[in-house]
Amino acid sequence: MVTRFAPSPTGYLHLGHAYSALFAEARARESGGRFLLRIEDIDQGRCRPEFEDAILQDLDWLGLGWETPVRRQSEHMEDYAQALERLDGLLYPCFCTRKEINEEIAEAARAPHGPDGPLYPGTCRDMDPAGRARLMAAGKPYALRLDMGRAMAAVPGLTWRDRERGTACADGRPFGDVVLARKDTPTSYHLAVTIDDHLQGVTLVTRGQDLYAATHVQRLLQGLLGLDTPGYHHHRLLGGPSGRRLAKRDQSLTIRALRRSGKSAAEVRALAGHP
């Protein structure tokens, strides 16, 4: 079994991250398998080297060990570009700004909302080729969206299995025409993690329940690209004192803060729900 922990270096790790990392490492250890660390740093506007350094230090302090070299998404943009080329017939350029999309959605009565927020209304989906060519020639920025209807029709009947909830039929429609790349970020979370898990040979994806819905889109991408499909285990989320799930803004519960307060690694592992 091959598992992975894949944090983004946009802040310090908290107890919820500790739980997730230890959970993934335990599943690999139980099976005599491999545990990988991946740094998901495609958001160059928010990722910081000091946060990546802190991630490595905190995980090492907790007693985790992982294979090297560590895969950093920012070093593998060519892998994502090749995947986009293979999806070319199912992608279309969207020239709408976020403001324009929000305004159009606001004007539509009872607009449906997807797991990522309001659904894109499809403004650019049926734009004529000549109009697209003129905008691209003029240098107008655009995102690449997946035509979800056509994508679903291309690979019908896909399923995936979660260890907690059982088998699910892949359905990306609640997400609408998801963005797979932007000019400033030439890949998306959905595309990058799907490619990474395949290339790294991950056989069990372990992560929080908040990412359960996203697996539908990633399973669809696996089908479209002919990639391996791992098993999944979406585990529980740790909550803070208020009962709300932990976030990077919960500074008092970061591993770094707990270390500085005098907690031992064993105590922090116990707080994270692992012996």
N, C-alpha and C positions, 0 to 999 in steps of 0.2 A: 504494500500500500504506500502511496506517495501523497502526502498532505502538504499544505503550505499555509503560511501566515503572510499576509500582504498588506502592510500598513502604508498610509500616505504620510510623508514627512511634512505635515502642515501644522504640527503641534506635538506636545508631549503625550506619550502613552499613558492611559489611565487604567483603572482596575478592569474595566470592560475589555480593553485590549489584552491585558494579562490573561484574563479568562479565555479569550479566543485563541491566543497563541499557545497556551498550555493545553487547551482542548485539542488543537490540531496536532501538537507534538505527542500527546498521549495516544491518539488514534494510530499514529505511525509507529510508536514504540510498542504498542500492544500487538501489532501484526508483524513486528520485526522489519518494518519498512523504513521509509526515508521521510525526513521533515525538511522542507525548504523555506527559505525566507525570500520574499520578493518586495522590492521597494517600488510602490506605484506613484511615480513622480512626474506624471504627464502634465500636471497643472503647475507649470513653471512659475506662474505668478504668485502662488501661495506656498510652494515647497521651499524648504530652506535646508542647507547643509547641516546646520547645527541641530535641527530636529532629527535628521537621519543619524547623526552621530549619537544623539541621545537614545534613539530607538535601539541601536546596536548595544549600547552600554546597558540599558535597562534589561533587555532580553538576556544578555550574558549574565547580569547580576542575578536574575531570576533562576539561572541554572539551565537555560535552554542552549542547545547546540544545533547548528544547521550546516548544510552543505555550502561549500564555496565553489565558484564565485557566486555572489548574490546577484540575481537578475534585477537590473534597474530599467524600468520602462523607457526612460528618456534615451537610453543607449540602443534601443531596438526599434526606432521609428520605421526602418525599412521593412521590418516584418509586417507592420500594420499597413504600410503603403501597398505592399503586395496583396494583402487581403482585400483592400479596397478595390484594387484593379480586378480581382476575381469577382467582385460583387457589382461591377460597373453597370451591367444591364438592369440592376434593381435600385440604383441610386439616382437621385436627381439633385441639382443645385438649388438651394433655397437662399434667396437674396434678402429675405425679410430680416429686419433687425428685431431684437427681443422686444423693443417697444412696439413695433408695428404688429408683431404677433399678439402681444397682450391686448392691444387696442382692438384688433379684429375679434379676438375671443370675447372681450367685454361687450362687443356689439351683438354677438350671437346669443340668442335666448337659450338659457339653461345649457351652456356649453359643457360637454362631458369632461371630467377630470380623470387623468391617468395617474399611475403610481409616481410619475416624475412631475406631476403638476398638470395644469391645463393642457389638453390635447392640441397639437398643432392643427389648424383648420385646413391645411392643404393648399394654401394660396399659390405656391409655386409648382405644385405637382403636375398640373396640366398646362404649364406655360409652353408656348410654341417654341420649337427649336431655334428659329431665327431670333426670337426675343432673348432667349438664353445666351445665344452666341454674341449678340450685341452687348449685353451686360458684362459677360466675361471678358470680351475684348476691351471694354472700357475700364476694366480693372475693379469692378464693383465686388466687394467682399461677399463670400457666400459660404454656407455650410453644406455638407453632403448629407442628405436624408435618405433613409431606407424606405422605399415604398412598401409599407407594411402589408397592404392587401395583396400585392403581387408576390411578395416574399412568402406569405403564408400559403398562397396557392402553389408556389413552386415546390414546397416540401411539406405536403399535408401529412397529418397523422403522427407527428413527432411526439415522443413522450420522454419523461425523465423521472428519476426516482429520488425521493428524499427519505432519509432514514426515519424521520419523525412522522411525516405525513403520507408516505407511500407514493404511488405512481401518479403523475400529473400529465395532462395533455398540454403540450406547449401552445401558448396563445399570447402572441405579442400585441394583439389589437388594443388592449387597454393602454399601451404606451403610445399608440399612434405611430406616425412616421418619425422614428427616433433619429437623432443626429448621430452620425458615426464619425464625423471629422469636421473641424473648423479651420479657418486660416491660421488662427493663433494657436490652436491645439490640433495637430494633424491626426488625431485619433480620439476615440471616446472611451469612457470606462467600459462600456459593454464590449466594444471590439477588442480593446487591449487585453482585458482579463481572459476573454475567450481564446485569443491567440496564445497568450502566455501559458494558460493551463494546458493547452495541447502541446506546445513545444517543450514544456517542462515535464511532460508525462504525468501530470497530476491525476490520480485515480479517485481521490475523494476530496471534494471541495467542502471545507468546514468554514462556516461563517454565521453571522447573526441572523435572526429571523427577519430583521428589517430588510434583508436583501433577498428574501424568498421570491418576491414577485419578479425581480430582475433576472432570475434564472430562466424565465420564459423567453426573454429576448436572447439570452446567451445560447439557449438550446436551439433557437431558430438559426442563429448565426452558425452554430456547429453543423446543422443540417445543410445550410446553403454552401458552406465551405468544405464539407466532407471531412470534418474533424472528429476526433474521438470524443465520446461523451462520458465524463466521469460520473461517479456517484455523488450525492450531495447529503450534507447533514447541516441543516440550519438550526443552530442551537439557541438557547434562551439568551436574553440580554440582561446584563446586570443593571440594577437600578440604584440611584443615589438615595440620600436620606428623604427626599421628597417623593420617591417612588418613580420619578421620571428616569428614563434610560440615561446612562452616563454619556457625556460628550466631552470634547477636548476643552471646553470652557470650564469644566469642573476641576479647577486647578488644585484644590485641596486633596483630590483623589488621584492625582497623577502619581505614577510610580516614582518619579523623581522627588515629589514632595513627601511621599511616604518614606522614602529612603532617608531624606534629610531630617525627618521627624524622629528617626531612630528605629524604625521598623526593620526587622530582619527580613531576608528573602523568604524564609519559611513562613513568617507572619503574613507577608503580602500574598504569597501563594494561597495561604489559608483564607485570607480576605477575598481572594478571587475565586474561592470555591474549589481549590485543588490542594490535596495533601502534600 
